[in-house]
């Protein structure tokens, strides 16, 4: 029960902090744009921007010589991190 209360408090605090950050961005007239990391191939990002997730996965597998599951996980992580 105590752990649930702590989780609730942490979620509430995170929501509050997110609201503060959103307020600051709006007040300052700026927009957060996530940056690609050094391992993010621009060809994969391009496919994700076009909504071609399967093509992005195929490219990831070709570029990094990985299996399907690893490629799907990596592309999903990249997609989420970059907000695509």
N, C-alpha and C positions, 0 to 999 in steps of 0.2 A: 504494500500500500504506500509506503514511504517513497519507494522508487517511482511509482506512478505520479505522485505529487511533484517530485523533483523534475520528472520529464515534462509535466504540464507547465511548471514554472519556467523551464528552459525554453519550451516552445513559445510561451508567452513573451519571454524576453527577446527571442529571435524575431518574432513578429514585430515587436516594438522597434527593435534596431533596424529592421528592413524598412519600416515606415519612416524612420528618421532619415535613413539614407535616401529613400525616394524623395522625401521633402527637400533635402539638400540638393539633389540633382535638379529637381524642378526649380528651386529657388535660384540656383546658379545658372540655369539654362543650359545644362549639359546632359549628355546621354551616355550611359555606360555601354561600351562596346567591348566584348571580350576579345582578347588577342589570341591569335593562333600560337601554339607552342612550336618549338623547333622541330618536333617530330611530326607535326601536322602537315602532311603533303598538300599543297595547294590544289592538286587535281582531285583529291578526295573531298576537300572543302567545297570545291566548285560543284561536284556532283550532289553533295548534301544541300547546297544552296538552291539547286535546281529541283530538289525533292527526289532525287534518284538514289535512294538508300542502297538498293541492290547493286547498282553500278559502283557506288562508293565502297561497298564490301568487296566486290570483285577486285577493284583497284588495290585496296588494302592488302588482300591476299597475294596479288601479284607483286606488289612493291616489297612487302615484308616477309613473304614466303611463310604464311601462317595458315592454320586450319580455319575452317568455317566459324566455329564457335569463338575462337580468339578474335577473328576479324569482326564478327558481329558485336562482340563486347567492346572492342576498341572503337569502332565506328559509333556505337551508341554513346559511349563516354565522350567522344569528340563532339558529337551532335549536341549533347546536353551541355557540355562545357562552353561551347561556342554559341549556344542559344539558337540553333538552327532547326 
